[in-house]
Amino acid sequence: MNCVFKALSDPTRRRVLQLLRQRPLSAGELADHFAVSKPTMSAHFSVLQEAGLIEAEKTGRTILYRLKMSVLEDALLGFAQTLGWKGKAPDGARHPTGNGRDKRSDFKRLKEQA
């Protein structure tokens, strides 16, 4: 969880996540939104990948990045639970891992409570 929050601590990386929320983008398309060098952007992409927040798919010379929202949701839920929040999924909700809990529902409820 610490590596997720480290990745989120930088405004450039947060903006990358916002852009990827709309659709997958290539490294070049993402870099066009920032006034920094390509090596600097590459370092940001590495931090986000290490945290599991994005995934990269290389096709030829192009790298396409996608947002992995479930990792962010899990980190936020974990953090909320360390503060004593005890979220419970509604009856009938299913968690993708099959344990009966729907973390997405917990996340939505957490956002509504904020």
C-alpha positions in Angstrom: 0.0 0.0 0.0 2.9 2.4 0.7 4.1 2.3 -2.9 0.6 3.3 -4.1 0.6 6.3 -1.9 4.2 7.2 -2.9 3.1 7.1 -6.5 0.0 9.3 -5.7 2.2 11.8 -3.9 3.3 13.5 -7.1 1.0 15.8 -9.0 2.3 14.7 -12.4 1.6 11.1 -11.6 -1.9 12.0 -10.4 -2.5 13.8 -13.6 -1.4 10.8 -15.6 -4.0 8.7 -13.8 -6.7 11.2 -14.5 -5.8 11.1 -18.2 -5.8 7.3 -18.3 -9.2 7.2 -16.6 -10.6 8.5 -19.9 -9.0 5.8 -22.1 -5.7 4.0 -22.6 -3.0 6.3 -24.0 0.5 5.8 -25.5 3.6 7.1 -23.7 3.9 9.8 -26.4 0.3 10.9 -26.0 0.7 11.2 -22.2 4.0 13.0 -22.5 2.4 15.6 -24.8 0.4 16.8 -21.7 3.5 17.7 -19.7 6.3 20.2 -20.0 9.0 17.6 -18.9 11.5 15.5 -20.7 10.6 12.0 -22.0 13.1 10.4 -19.5 11.3 12.2 -16.7 7.9 10.9 -17.9 9.4 7.4 -18.2 10.5 7.6 -14.6 6.9 8.6 -13.6 5.5 5.7 -15.6 7.9 3.3 -13.8 6.7 4.4 -10.4 3.1 4.0 -11.4 3.8 0.5 -12.8 5.7 -0.5 -9.7 2.7 0.5 -7.6 0.5 -1.5 -9.8 -1.6 1.5 -10.8 -1.0 1.2 -14.5 -0.1 -1.5 -16.9 1.9 -1.2 -20.1 1.4 -3.1 -23.4 4.2 -2.8 -25.9 3.4 -3.1 -29.6 6.4 -2.5 -31.8 7.9 0.8 -30.7 4.6 2.0 -29.0 3.8 1.5 -25.4 0.1 1.8 -24.5 -0.7 2.5 -20.8 -3.9 1.5 -19.0 -5.2 2.4 -15.6 -5.7 -0.4 -13.1 -8.5 1.1 -11.0 -8.9 -1.9 -8.8 -5.4 -1.5 -7.3 -6.3 2.1 -6.4 -9.6 1.1 -4.9 -7.9 -1.6 -2.8 -5.3 0.8 -1.5 -7.9 3.4 -0.5 -10.1 0.8 1.2 -7.1 -0.6 3.0 -6.1 2.9 4.2 -9.7 3.6 5.3 -9.8 0.3 7.3 -6.5 1.2 9.1 -8.4 4.3 10.3 -11.2 2.1 11.7 -13.7 2.2 8.8 -15.6 -1.0 8.7 -17.2 -1.1 5.2 -19.7 -3.9 4.4 -21.0 -4.8 1.0 -24.7 -4.8 0.4 -26.4 -8.2 0.5 -26.0 -10.2 -2.7 -22.9 -8.3 -3.8 -20.1 -10.4 -5.1 -16.4 -9.7 -4.8 -14.3 -10.5 -7.9 -12.1 -12.9 -5.9 -15.2 -14.9 -4.9 -15.1 -14.2 -1.2 -18.5 -12.5 -1.2 -17.4 -9.0 -0.6 -17.6 -6.3 -3.4 -14.7 -3.9 -2.7 -16.1 -1.6 -5.5 -19.3 -1.2 -3.5 -17.3 -0.5 -0.3 -15.3 2.1 -2.2 -18.4 3.9 -3.6 -19.9 3.9 -0.1 -16.6 5.4 1.3 -16.7 8.1 -1.3 -20.3 8.9 -0.4 -19.4 9.1 3.3 -16.6 11.6 2.7 
